[in-house]
């Protein structure tokens, strides 16, 4: 089974409770799940949250909206992913994060096809960032249960366990995994529509408003067109850069 596992929690020092802030009148997490479910190749979409009391709200939200949910460690996100995948009998994990509500299901499908066609251990589109042609906020990562199990067994550093996939592409073990990076015809890596800061939320809100006005779903190309035509939106969060939250790595 191929499943998207979306990591989500309410605790955020930069923008608390962001995953349930509203976009287009619905919680951001629901907005993302609705988009991800448009994928042709995914069999299931699962939310992986923590066992912390503040994340009870996410569990209640998922239960009320028929979204499968699993609870694991707050900071050892690698183990949370492994336990979620085991609990739901997932063979191929598509890792998504709840701060990327505008991820394009077509990009998810292209990433899955690369992963399967090349028989790779790990595929991503935005990492390594220095060779990415995709915007920050369109992030997709894919790996098998087998390599996830290995990483969960072998990874010991705090950063590898917190950031889940560092062990595949950033740690000293990276060369022991076969990996691939989904490419893009044009370099859109300068754009940012992930949600880490209040300014990011403003950007995504403006994008969604523009999409609604033109009755568009919001493919990656449609989002880039909006940003190309509205430099004022781009400027709102231009002070931030990809990986700004990785300072502990």
Residue pairs with C-beta under 8 A, 6 or more apart in sequence:
1 43
1 44
1 88
1 89
1 90
1 91
1 92
2 41
2 42
2 43
2 44
2 90
2 91
2 92
2 94
2 112
3 42
3 43
3 44
3 45
3 46
3 85
3 88
3 90
3 92
3 93
3 94
4 36
4 39
4 42
4 44
4 45
4 46
4 94
4 95
4 96
4 108
5 46
5 47
5 48
5 81
5 84
5 85
5 90
5 93
5 94
5 95
5 96
6 29
6 32
6 33
6 36
6 45
6 46
6 47
6 48
6 96
6 97
6 98
7 48
7 49
7 77
7 80
7 81
7 95
7 96
7 97
7 98
7 164
8 19
8 29
8 47
8 48
8 49
8 58
8 97
8 98
9 19
9 49
9 50
9 52
9 54
9 55
9 58
9 74
9 98
10 16
10 17
10 19
10 20
10 52
10 54
10 55
10 57
10 58
11 50
11 52
11 54
11 55
11 74
12 18
12 196
14 196
14 197
14 245
15 21
15 195
15 196
15 197
15 198
15 200
15 201
18 28
18 98
18 99
18 195
18 201
19 27
19 28
19 29
19 58
19 98
19 99
20 27
20 28
20 29
20 57
20 58
20 61
21 27
21 28
21 201
22 28
23 31
23 101
23 204
23 205
23 208
24 31
24 208
24 209
24 212
26 34
27 61
28 98
28 101
28 195
29 47
29 58
29 61
29 98
29 101
30 61
30 65
30 67
31 101
31 208
32 96
32 98
32 100
32 101
32 102
32 103
33 45
33 47
33 65
33 67
35 101
35 102
35 103
35 104
35 105
35 217
35 218
36 42
36 45
36 96
36 103
36 105
36 108
37 45
37 105
38 105
38 217
39 105
39 108
39 109
40 105
40 109
41 108
41 109
41 112
41 113
42 94
42 105
42 108
42 112
44 68
44 88
44 90
45 67
45 68
46 67
46 68
46 69
46 70
46 84
46 88
46 90
47 58
47 62
47 67
47 68
47 69
47 70
47 98
48 69
48 70
48 71
48 72
48 80
48 81
48 84
49 55
49 58
49 59
49 62
49 69
49 70
49 71
49 72
50 71
50 72
50 73
50 74
50 80
51 71
51 72
51 73
51 74
52 74
55 71
55 74
58 69
59 69
59 71
61 67
62 68
62 69
63 69
68 88
70 80
70 83
70 84
70 87
70 88
72 79
72 80
72 81
72 83
72 84
73 79
73 80
75 158
75 161
75 162
76 161
76 162
77 161
77 162
77 163
77 164
78 151
78 152
78 155
78 160
78 161
78 162
78 164
78 167
79 152
79 161
81 93
81 95
81 148
81 152
81 164
82 148
82 149
82 151
82 152
84 90
85 93
85 145
85 148
86 145
90 145
91 144
91 145
92 112
92 115
92 116
92 142
92 143
92 144
92 145
93 142
93 143
93 144
93 145
93 148
94 108
94 111
94 112
94 140
94 141
94 142
95 140
95 141
95 142
95 143
95 164
95 165
96 103
96 108
96 139
96 140
97 139
99 194
99 195
99 196
99 200
100 137
100 138
100 139
100 193
100 194
100 195
101 195
101 204
102 137
102 138
102 193
102 204
102 207
102 208
102 218
102 223
103 137
103 138
103 139
103 140
104 138
104 218
104 219
104 220
104 223
106 219
106 220
107 125
107 134
107 138
107 140
107 182
107 220
108 140
110 182
111 123
111 124
111 125
111 140
111 141
111 142
111 182
112 142
114 120
114 123
114 180
114 182
115 123
115 142
115 180
118 178
118 180
119 178
120 178
120 179
120 180
121 143
121 144
121 147
121 168
121 177
121 178
121 179
122 141
122 142
122 143
122 147
122 165
122 168
122 169
122 177
122 178
122 179
122 180
123 140
123 141
123 142
123 143
123 179
123 180
123 181
123 182
124 139
124 140
124 141
124 142
124 165
124 169
124 179
124 181
124 182
125 132
125 134
125 138
125 139
125 140
125 181
125 182
125 184
126 132
126 134
126 135
126 136
126 138
126 139
126 140
126 189
126 242
127 139
127 141
127 165
127 169
127 170
127 181
128 169
128 170
128 181
129 189
129 242
129 243
131 181
132 181
132 189
132 242
133 183
133 184
133 185
133 186
133 187
133 188
133 189
134 182
134 184
134 188
134 189
134 220
135 188
135 189
135 190
135 191
135 192
135 193
135 220
135 223
135 224
136 189
136 191
136 192
136 193
136 194
136 241
136 242
137 191
137 192
137 193
137 194
137 195
137 204
138 193
138 220
139 194
140 182
141 164
141 165
143 165
143 168
147 168
147 177
151 160
151 167
151 168
154 167
154 173
155 161
155 167
155 171
155 173
157 166
157 171
158 248
159 166
159 246
159 248
159 249
160 166
160 167
160 171
162 248
163 170
163 246
163 249
166 249
167 173
167 174
168 174
168 177
168 179
169 177
169 179
170 249
188 220
188 224
189 242
191 224
191 227
191 234
192 200
192 203
192 237
192 238
192 240
192 241
192 242
193 200
193 203
193 204
193 207
193 223
193 227
194 200
195 201
195 204
196 240
196 244
196 245
197 237
197 240
199 236
199 237
199 239
199 240
200 237
200 240
202 236
202 237
203 233
203 234
203 236
203 237
206 230
206 233
206 236
207 218
207 223
207 226
207 227
207 233
208 218
210 226
210 230
211 217
211 218
211 222
211 223
211 226
216 222
226 233
227 233
227 234
